[in-house]
Amino acid sequence: MATVKIILRTSKINAAGEAPLCIRITKNRKAKFIFLNYRISPDCWDSKQSKVKKSHKNYQRLNSFIATKYAEAQGIAVDMETAEKRVLPESIKEQIQGKAPDSFFKYAERYRERLESSNKIGTLRKVKSILLKMKKYTGGQDLLFDHITVTWLREYENYLRTELGNKTNTVSSNFRTLRVIINLAINEEVISDELNPFKRFRLTTEKVKKDYLTEDELMMLESASLQAGSKKELHRDMYIFSACAGGLRISDLLLLKWENFDGERIVKQTRKTGSIVSVKLPKKALDILCKYRKVDTLPEHFIFPILDNDEDYSDPRHEFNCISSATAYANDDMKEIAQKVGIEKRVSMHTARHTFATQALSKGVRIEYVSKLLGHANIATTQVYAKIINAELDKAMEVFN
């Protein structure tokens, strides 16, 4: 038999020191809560009698409201259990609320459509993949917002780790996306903030080593004997350019046009964050640009000849696919070049970004400037590189032992 009780959820006290009034439905040791849209101080609540104390200025009105809601809930619970042999607390809750509960998957689909319409292709693909995992876990059944509890998150985390073999950072990435969707639903008042399980669920991540090249290793790459005019030489030059010109991501290097260069600096809106970066180029970067400037070069031409100047990249999906393919090709080449010159680190085009950051900080460039050049929204992101430099300095001091 289901039990119905009016309670004050003191585990959800807000900044004003008030907790929400709820109807608690318990069946087979499983509880569901319906919030009554009233909050009071725990000092004004009589938990034994499930009533508001006389110390509250509106105690009579609230107690009348509570009695009415309790009677309604109790009546519905009894009627449902009389009519059905097996009834879940979720079903009782839905009947009491008088509406179908909100579907997480339906809302997530609307979120996915918004990403598509705003041409956020990378994020869209990530969200699609994460939702497919969740639908497989639920066996194709609908997932309601109020099903996503802390217990559900823990069980799903165990599934991701044991059944799918996902690592800690992959699990965390999945949950961050889930949290974004839930927060959007709360902001749009689709669901109550009380349904947010991430208030009590901690995301964990593992530190990932950021590979970067030292100045000597960078010189080894520069001096590598490569066939003139080959793709390997082009990819190596792009890597060196990024490592000394603000750590531009490969997506921005591929889309970099001569109109972004004013003769001494690059001014570019970054593809990932939309931030504007302005980098005054050092001589090494200028020399690389001179190498790729042709007599018939037009302002709208790409600086590094990988994408086709005559091709239409206005379709975000097409642009994304071309950039992904070119990035994979460049990363394979950089791995081979690094092995050829005896660099044992994992070298990809993105390590040029790490290389720039560590080189700039070690040469005394202020962290705020490095953060601005990298296009970081938060200086905390840049501080990771400062920690790397400090660790290297600590290691260097070991010679005195």
Summary of the structure (lengths in Angstrom):
residues: 401
radius of gyration: 29.2
end to end distance: 72.9
largest distance: 88.5
contacts: 1078
relative contact order: 0.07
helix: 55%
strand: 11%
